Amino acid sequence: MNKEKSAVQEKSERGSFSGKLGYVLAVAGSAVGLGNIWRFPYLAAKYGGGMFLLVYLILVLTFGYALIMSETALGRMTVKSPVGAFRTFGQKPVFRFGGWINSLVPMIIVPYYCVIGGWVIKYLAEYLKGNTQILADGSYFSEFTADAVSVEGWFIVFTVLVIAAICAGVKHGVERVSKIMMPVLVVLAVVISAYSVTRPGALAGVKYLFVPNLENFSLMTVVAAMGQMFFSLSIAMGILYTYGSYIDKDIDLEKSTKQVEIFDTSIAVLAGLMIIPAVFAFSNGDASALQAGPSLMFITIPKVFASMGMGTLVGVLFFVLVLFAALTSAISLMEAGVSTFMDELGWGRGKCTVLMSVIIFVLGSASALGFNALDFITVFGMSILDFFDFLTNSVMMPIAALATCILILRAVGLKAIAEEIEISSAFKRKRMYNFCMKYIAPVFLIIILLSSIANVFGWIKM
């Protein structure tokens, strides 16, 4: 009885969601971010369109499902963020390493994520001023990022918005922001997609996105789809452990995970419909116009909007959507870091938020200045921001997820995970979950890790 009371008291002090809707929208908000808006359309265009989409869906429903359920169940079981969750099952160095690498990922991602969020606010401000043609100039983005004062200023503006939500707490900050922003984001995505697919020549892009063609299939289609699914579903970022620790035992984990899968995949597909048909129409069917990273969102897309009759309005709506997606993801990333510090240091939310804010400011400023004042600093030929992105997404996240698999298979046990899930869920995909965790997940994670590293060093081309 005392142990139960202690767990309830601890959960109350850490914070919790008001219920299933708040939890689902918060997790969806975490999953739906910049990766959905620019990364999914780019990869879909590069690796086979409809074939990429088909492979992605299969992986989300199997491999992705298994890892989401694992992290969420471990969080709810232990009422801890990753470090505490791993330590619950042993004091060996491998457990400490597994917990900390899961916790460090969001702490490194959120600073440079806030830099990109600042870019989004800057572009939104310019569209609101009606500078559509100026933004379409290919040199505008490089000129903007070369201005240290401007980039740093917009980075701080975005960061303050994220910090404000975190200071408000789980229920009144993280959950409330997600409840407001996610429905608006969906509506905006539908509106922009409808406008995009009705442009002259856009139907070729729709067909490319939805019709699988076996000739476009390759091993890299699978590897790229795995990487995107991994990035998109917030796996191995400490977020699902953290959010799992905030939910009650009566939340149906399997049903909630299914809803997150549907929500996240729907937004990714809508992002594809927003961007691929529009770029196809703009470029007369040239898929190579869909470039990766900043060049797609901040150079190619503004050119597309400038060629449209309602380009300014569409630009405003698009960057409002991107801002909402960036904010909900950044809030989730920062919350994961704050939760870890609260658990490990025993501090209150305020002090832990200040500590995370300092980390964001230091690493974020380095990322922002890496395009101007600190552009002489490169790692493996990458800018500071690009290096942080490579380190977290291509190295740390696969290792973090692999650590979760090892923890479950060697210490927790599949039976204990099943018992935790079955407290509130029918666990209909139990057999598939066990198969994925035993055989599919470890192999796929090693493939993602090795292929990503090999790509950076030029040993293979992705």
C-alpha positions as CSV (number, residue, x, y, z in Angstrom):
1,M,0.0,0.0,0.0
2,N,2.8,2.4,0.9
3,K,4.7,1.5,-2.3
4,E,1.5,2.3,-4.3
5,K,1.0,5.6,-2.5
6,S,4.7,6.5,-3.1
7,A,4.3,5.8,-6.9
8,V,1.1,7.9,-7.0
9,Q,2.8,10.8,-5.2
10,E,5.9,10.6,-7.4
11,K,3.7,10.7,-10.6
12,S,1.9,13.7,-9.2
13,E,5.2,15.5,-8.5
14,R,6.5,14.7,-12.0
15,G,3.3,15.7,-13.8
16,S,0.8,13.7,-15.9
17,F,-1.6,13.9,-18.8
18,S,-5.3,14.5,-18.1
19,G,-6.3,11.5,-20.1
20,K,-6.0,9.5,-23.3
21,L,-6.7,12.4,-25.7
22,G,-4.1,14.6,-24.1
23,Y,-1.5,11.8,-24.3
24,V,-2.3,10.8,-27.9
25,L,-2.2,14.4,-29.1
26,A,1.0,15.0,-27.2
27,V,2.7,12.0,-28.7
28,A,1.3,12.8,-32.2
29,G,2.7,16.4,-31.7
30,S,6.1,14.9,-30.9
31,A,6.0,12.7,-33.9
32,V,4.7,15.3,-36.3
33,G,7.6,17.7,-36.9
34,L,9.9,19.1,-39.5
35,G,10.8,15.5,-40.5
36,N,7.3,14.9,-41.8
37,I,7.1,18.2,-43.6
38,W,10.3,18.2,-45.6
39,R,12.1,14.9,-45.0
40,F,9.3,12.5,-45.9
41,P,8.5,14.2,-49.3
42,Y,12.1,14.3,-50.2
43,L,12.8,10.7,-49.4
44,A,9.6,9.6,-51.1
45,A,10.6,11.4,-54.3
46,K,14.1,10.1,-54.2
47,Y,13.4,6.4,-53.4
48,G,10.5,5.4,-55.5
49,G,7.4,7.4,-54.6
50,G,4.6,4.9,-54.2
51,M,7.0,2.0,-53.5
52,F,8.7,4.0,-50.8
53,L,5.3,4.8,-49.3
54,L,4.3,1.1,-49.3
55,V,7.5,0.0,-47.6
56,Y,7.2,2.8,-45.1
57,L,3.7,1.8,-44.1
58,I,4.7,-1.8,-43.6
59,L,7.6,-0.8,-41.4
60,V,5.5,1.6,-39.3
61,L,2.9,-1.2,-38.6
62,T,5.6,-3.7,-37.6
63,F,9.0,-2.5,-36.6
64,G,7.8,1.0,-35.6
65,Y,4.9,-0.4,-33.6
66,A,7.2,-2.7,-31.6
67,L,9.5,0.1,-30.6
68,I,6.8,2.6,-29.7
69,M,5.1,0.0,-27.5
70,S,8.4,-1.0,-25.9
71,E,9.4,2.5,-24.8
72,T,5.9,3.6,-23.7
73,A,5.4,0.4,-21.7
74,L,8.8,0.8,-20.0
75,G,8.0,4.4,-19.1
76,R,4.6,3.5,-17.6
77,M,6.0,0.5,-15.8
78,T,8.8,2.4,-14.1
79,V,7.3,5.9,-13.9
80,K,10.7,7.1,-15.0
81,S,12.5,8.8,-17.9
82,P,15.0,6.7,-19.7
83,V,17.9,6.8,-17.2
84,G,15.7,5.8,-14.3
85,A,13.9,3.2,-16.4
86,F,17.1,1.4,-17.4
87,R,18.5,1.7,-13.8
88,T,15.3,0.0,-12.5
89,F,16.5,-3.3,-14.0
90,G,20.2,-3.2,-13.0
91,Q,23.3,-1.2,-12.2
92,K,25.5,-2.7,-14.8
93,P,27.4,-0.1,-17.0
94,V,25.4,-1.3,-20.0
95,F,22.2,-0.3,-18.3
96,R,23.6,3.1,-17.4
97,F,24.8,3.6,-20.9
98,G,21.5,2.6,-22.5
99,G,19.5,5.0,-20.2
100,W,21.8,8.0,-20.8
101,I,22.1,7.6,-24.5
102,N,18.3,7.6,-24.8
103,S,18.2,10.8,-22.6
104,L,21.1,12.6,-24.3
105,V,19.5,12.4,-27.8
106,P,16.7,14.9,-27.2
107,M,19.2,17.2,-25.3
108,I,21.4,17.4,-28.4
109,I,18.5,17.6,-31.0
110,V,16.4,20.3,-29.4
111,P,19.1,23.1,-29.6
112,Y,19.6,22.8,-33.4
113,Y,15.9,22.1,-33.9
114,C,15.2,25.5,-32.3
115,V,17.6,27.1,-34.8
116,I,15.5,25.7,-37.7
117,G,12.4,26.7,-35.8
118,G,13.7,30.3,-35.8
119,W,14.2,30.1,-39.6
120,V,10.5,29.1,-39.9
121,I,9.3,32.1,-37.9
122,K,11.5,34.4,-40.0
123,Y,10.0,33.1,-43.2
124,L,6.5,33.3,-41.8
125,A,7.1,37.0,-40.8
126,E,8.3,37.7,-44.3
127,Y,5.2,36.1,-45.9
128,L,3.0,38.1,-43.6
129,K,4.7,41.2,-44.9
130,G,4.0,40.1,-48.5
131,N,7.6,39.5,-49.5
132,T,6.8,36.4,-51.5
133,Q,8.9,37.3,-54.5
134,I,11.9,38.2,-52.3
135,L,11.8,34.8,-50.6
136,A,11.7,33.1,-54.0
137,D,15.2,34.5,-54.8
138,G,17.6,31.6,-54.5
139,S,20.2,33.7,-52.6
140,Y,17.8,34.9,-49.9
141,F,18.3,31.9,-47.6
142,S,22.1,31.9,-47.7
143,E,22.1,35.7,-47.1
144,F,19.8,35.3,-44.1
145,T,21.8,32.5,-42.5
146,A,25.0,34.4,-43.1
147,D,23.6,37.2,-40.8
148,A,24.7,36.1,-37.3
149,V,22.5,38.7,-35.4
150,S,19.3,37.8,-37.4
151,V,19.7,34.0,-37.1
152,E,20.6,34.2,-33.4
153,G,17.6,36.5,-32.7
154,W,15.0,34.3,-34.4
155,F,16.5,31.3,-32.7
156,I,16.0,33.0,-29.3
157,V,12.4,33.9,-30.2
158,F,11.5,30.3,-31.0
159,T,13.3,29.0,-27.9
160,V,11.4,31.3,-25.7
161,L,8.1,30.0,-27.0
162,V,9.2,26.4,-26.3
163,I,10.4,27.3,-22.8
164,A,7.1,29.0,-22.0
165,A,5.2,25.8,-22.7
166,I,7.6,23.7,-20.6
167,C,7.3,26.1,-17.6
168,A,3.5,25.7,-17.7
169,G,3.9,21.9,-16.9
170,V,2.7,18.7,-18.5
171,K,-1.0,19.2,-18.3
172,H,-1.2,23.0,-18.7
173,G,1.7,23.4,-21.1
174,V,2.7,20.3,-23.2
175,E,-0.8,18.9,-23.4
176,R,-2.6,22.2,-23.9
177,V,-0.3,23.3,-26.7
178,S,-0.8,19.9,-28.5
179,K,-4.6,20.0,-28.1
180,I,-4.7,23.4,-29.8
181,M,-2.0,23.0,-32.4
182,M,-2.6,19.5,-33.7
183,P,-6.2,19.9,-34.9
184,V,-5.3,23.3,-36.5
185,L,-2.2,21.6,-38.1
186,V,-4.4,18.9,-39.7
187,V,-6.9,21.4,-41.1
188,L,-4.0,23.5,-42.6
189,A,-2.4,20.4,-44.1
190,V,-5.7,19.4,-45.8
191,V,-6.3,22.9,-47.1
192,I,-2.8,23.2,-48.6
193,S,-2.8,19.7,-50.0
194,A,-6.1,20.3,-51.7
195,Y,-4.7,23.5,-53.3
196,S,-1.5,21.8,-54.3
197,V,-3.1,18.8,-56.1
198,T,-5.3,21.0,-58.1
199,R,-2.4,22.9,-59.7
200,P,-1.9,22.3,-63.5
201,G,0.5,19.3,-63.9
202,A,0.2,18.3,-60.3
203,L,-1.6,15.0,-60.9
204,A,1.7,13.5,-62.1
205,G,3.1,14.1,-58.6
206,V,0.0,12.5,-57.0
207,K,0.4,9.4,-59.2
208,Y,4.2,9.2,-58.4
209,L,3.4,9.3,-54.7
210,F,0.7,6.7,-54.5
211,V,1.2,4.2,-57.3
212,P,4.0,1.7,-56.4
213,N,6.3,0.8,-59.2
214,L,8.5,-2.3,-58.7
215,E,11.2,-0.8,-61.0
216,N,11.7,1.8,-58.3
217,F,12.4,-0.7,-55.5
218,S,15.9,-1.2,-54.2
219,L,17.6,-2.0,-50.9
220,M,18.1,1.7,-50.3
221,T,14.3,2.1,-50.5
222,V,14.0,-0.1,-47.4
223,V,16.9,1.6,-45.6
224,A,15.6,5.1,-46.3
225,A,12.1,4.1,-45.2
226,M,13.4,2.6,-42.0
227,G,15.4,5.8,-41.3
228,Q,12.4,8.0,-41.9
229,M,10.1,5.9,-39.8
230,F,12.6,5.9,-37.0
231,F,12.9,9.7,-37.2
232,S,9.2,10.4,-37.6
233,L,7.8,8.3,-34.8
234,S,10.0,9.8,-32.1
235,I,11.7,6.5,-31.4
236,A,14.9,6.5,-29.3
237,M,14.6,10.1,-28.3
238,G,13.6,9.5,-24.7
239,I,10.2,11.1,-25.4
240,L,8.1,7.9,-25.4
241,Y,9.7,6.8,-22.1
242,T,8.9,10.2,-20.6
243,Y,5.4,10.4,-21.9
244,G,4.7,6.8,-20.9
245,S,5.7,7.7,-17.4
246,Y,3.0,10.4,-17.4
247,I,0.1,8.2,-18.2
248,D,-2.2,6.1,-15.9
249,K,-2.5,2.3,-16.0
250,D,-6.0,2.5,-17.5
251,I,-4.7,4.1,-20.8
252,D,-5.0,1.5,-23.6
253,L,-1.4,1.5,-24.9
254,E,-2.2,-0.6,-28.0
255,K,-5.1,1.5,-29.1
256,S,-3.3,4.8,-28.4
257,T,-0.2,3.6,-30.4
258,K,-2.5,2.7,-33.3
259,Q,-4.0,6.2,-33.2
260,V,-0.5,7.7,-33.2
261,E,0.5,5.5,-36.1
262,I,-2.5,6.7,-38.1
263,F,-2.1,10.3,-37.2
264,D,1.6,10.5,-37.9
265,T,1.4,8.6,-41.2
266,S,-1.6,10.7,-42.3
267,I,0.4,13.9,-41.8
268,A,3.4,12.5,-43.6
269,V,1.2,11.6,-46.6
270,L,-0.5,15.0,-46.5
271,A,3.0,16.6,-46.5
272,G,3.8,14.5,-49.6
273,L,0.6,15.8,-51.2
274,M,1.4,19.4,-50.2
275,I,4.9,19.3,-51.6
276,I,5.4,16.7,-54.3
277,P,2.5,17.6,-56.7
278,A,3.3,21.3,-56.3
279,V,7.0,20.8,-57.1
280,F,6.1,18.5,-60.0
281,A,3.9,21.2,-61.4
282,F,6.5,23.9,-60.9
283,S,9.4,21.8,-62.4
284,N,7.4,20.2,-65.2
285,G,7.7,16.7,-63.6
286,D,11.3,16.8,-62.5
287,A,11.6,14.9,-59.3
288,S,15.1,16.1,-58.7
289,A,13.7,19.5,-57.9
290,L,12.8,17.9,-54.5
291,Q,16.0,18.5,-52.6
292,A,16.8,17.5,-49.1
293,G,16.8,19.6,-46.0
294,P,16.7,23.4,-45.8
295,S,17.0,23.8,-49.6
296,L,13.5,22.2,-50.0
297,M,11.6,24.2,-47.4
298,F,13.5,27.5,-47.6
299,I,14.5,27.7,-51.3
300,T,12.5,25.4,-53.6
301,I,9.0,25.7,-51.9
302,P,9.2,29.6,-51.8
303,K,9.8,29.5,-55.6
304,V,6.8,27.3,-56.0
305,F,4.6,29.6,-53.9
306,A,5.8,32.6,-55.9
307,S,4.6,30.9,-59.1
308,M,1.1,30.5,-57.7
309,G,-1.8,32.9,-58.0
310,M,-2.4,32.8,-54.2
311,G,1.2,32.3,-53.3
312,T,1.4,34.7,-50.4
313,L,-1.7,33.2,-48.7
314,V,-0.5,29.7,-49.2
315,G,3.0,30.7,-48.0
316,V,1.5,32.1,-44.7
317,L,-0.6,28.9,-44.2
318,F,2.3,26.6,-45.0
319,F,4.7,28.2,-42.6
320,V,2.1,28.5,-39.8
321,L,1.6,24.7,-40.3
322,V,5.4,24.1,-40.2
323,L,5.7,26.4,-37.1
324,F,3.1,24.4,-35.2
325,A,4.8,21.1,-36.2
326,A,8.2,22.4,-35.1
327,L,6.9,23.8,-31.8
328,T,5.1,20.6,-30.7
329,S,8.2,18.5,-31.5
330,A,10.6,20.9,-29.9
331,I,8.4,21.0,-26.7
332,S,8.4,17.2,-26.6
333,L,12.2,17.1,-27.0
334,M,12.8,19.7,-24.3
335,E,10.3,18.0,-21.9
336,A,12.2,14.7,-22.2
337,G,15.4,16.5,-21.1
338,V,13.6,18.4,-18.3
339,S,12.1,15.1,-17.1
340,T,15.4,13.4,-17.0
341,F,17.0,16.2,-14.9
342,M,14.0,16.2,-12.5
343,D,14.4,12.4,-12.0
344,E,18.1,12.3,-11.7
345,L,18.9,15.6,-9.8
346,G,15.7,15.7,-7.7
347,W,15.2,19.3,-8.7
348,G,11.8,21.0,-9.4
349,R,10.6,21.8,-12.9
350,G,11.7,25.4,-12.8
351,K,15.4,24.7,-12.1
352,C,15.5,21.8,-14.6
353,T,13.9,24.0,-17.2
354,V,16.6,26.7,-16.6
355,L,19.3,24.0,-17.0
356,M,17.9,22.8,-20.2
357,S,17.5,26.4,-21.4
358,V,21.3,26.9,-20.9
359,I,22.1,23.7,-22.9
360,I,19.8,24.9,-25.7
361,F,21.3,28.4,-25.7
362,V,24.9,27.1,-25.8
363,L,24.5,24.3,-28.4
364,G,21.8,26.2,-30.4
365,S,24.0,29.3,-30.6
366,A,26.9,27.2,-31.9
367,S,24.6,25.7,-34.5
368,A,23.2,29.1,-35.6
369,L,26.6,30.7,-35.8
370,G,28.0,27.7,-37.7
371,F,26.6,29.3,-40.9
372,N,28.4,32.6,-40.3
373,A,30.7,33.6,-37.4
374,L,31.8,29.9,-36.7
375,D,31.6,28.7,-40.3
376,F,35.3,27.8,-40.1
377,I,34.5,25.0,-37.7
378,T,33.5,21.7,-39.5
379,V,33.4,18.1,-38.4
380,F,33.9,15.5,-41.2
381,G,33.2,18.3,-43.6
382,M,29.8,19.1,-41.9
383,S,28.7,22.4,-40.4
384,I,28.0,22.3,-36.6
385,L,24.2,21.9,-37.1
386,D,24.7,19.2,-39.7
387,F,27.1,17.3,-37.5
388,F,24.7,17.4,-34.5
389,D,22.0,16.1,-36.9
390,F,24.2,13.3,-38.1
391,L,25.4,12.4,-34.6
392,T,21.9,12.1,-33.2
393,N,19.9,10.7,-36.1
394,S,22.4,8.4,-37.7
395,V,24.5,7.2,-34.7
396,M,23.0,7.8,-31.3
397,M,19.3,6.9,-32.1
398,P,20.0,3.5,-33.6
399,I,22.2,2.7,-30.7
400,A,19.6,4.0,-28.2
401,A,16.9,1.8,-29.8
402,L,19.2,-1.2,-29.8
403,A,19.9,-0.6,-26.1
404,T,16.1,-0.8,-25.5
405,C,15.9,-4.1,-27.4
406,I,18.7,-5.5,-25.3
407,L,17.1,-4.3,-22.1
408,I,13.9,-6.0,-22.9
409,L,15.3,-9.2,-24.2
410,R,18.0,-9.7,-21.6
411,A,16.6,-8.0,-18.4
412,V,13.0,-7.1,-18.5
413,G,11.6,-10.0,-20.6
414,L,9.0,-10.1,-23.2
415,K,6.5,-11.6,-20.7
416,A,6.9,-8.6,-18.3
417,I,6.3,-6.2,-21.2
418,A,3.2,-8.1,-22.3
419,E,1.9,-8.1,-18.7
420,E,2.3,-4.3,-18.5
421,I,0.5,-3.8,-21.8
422,E,-2.3,-6.2,-21.0
423,I,-3.2,-4.3,-17.9
424,S,-5.2,-2.0,-20.2
425,S,-4.9,-3.5,-23.7
426,A,-6.0,-6.6,-25.6
427,F,-2.5,-6.7,-27.1
428,K,-3.8,-8.1,-30.4
429,R,-0.4,-7.8,-32.1
430,K,1.5,-9.6,-29.4
431,R,2.9,-12.4,-31.6
432,M,4.1,-9.9,-34.1
433,Y,5.6,-7.7,-31.4
434,N,7.6,-10.6,-30.0
435,F,8.8,-11.6,-33.4
436,C,9.9,-8.0,-34.2
437,M,11.7,-7.5,-30.9
438,K,13.5,-10.9,-31.2
439,Y,14.5,-10.9,-34.8
440,I,13.5,-7.8,-36.9
441,A,14.3,-4.8,-34.7
442,P,17.9,-5.6,-33.7
443,V,18.9,-6.5,-37.3
444,F,17.2,-3.4,-38.8
445,L,18.8,-1.1,-36.3
446,I,22.3,-2.4,-37.0
447,I,21.6,-1.9,-40.8
448,I,20.4,1.7,-40.2
449,L,23.5,2.4,-38.1
450,L,26.1,0.9,-40.4
451,S,24.5,2.3,-43.6
452,S,24.2,5.8,-42.2
453,I,27.8,5.8,-41.1
454,A,29.0,4.3,-44.4
455,N,27.0,7.0,-46.3
456,V,28.7,9.9,-44.4
457,F,32.2,8.5,-45.2
458,G,31.3,8.0,-48.8
459,W,31.5,4.2,-48.8
460,I,27.9,3.9,-50.1
461,K,25.5,6.4,-51.7
462,M,22.1,6.8,-50.1
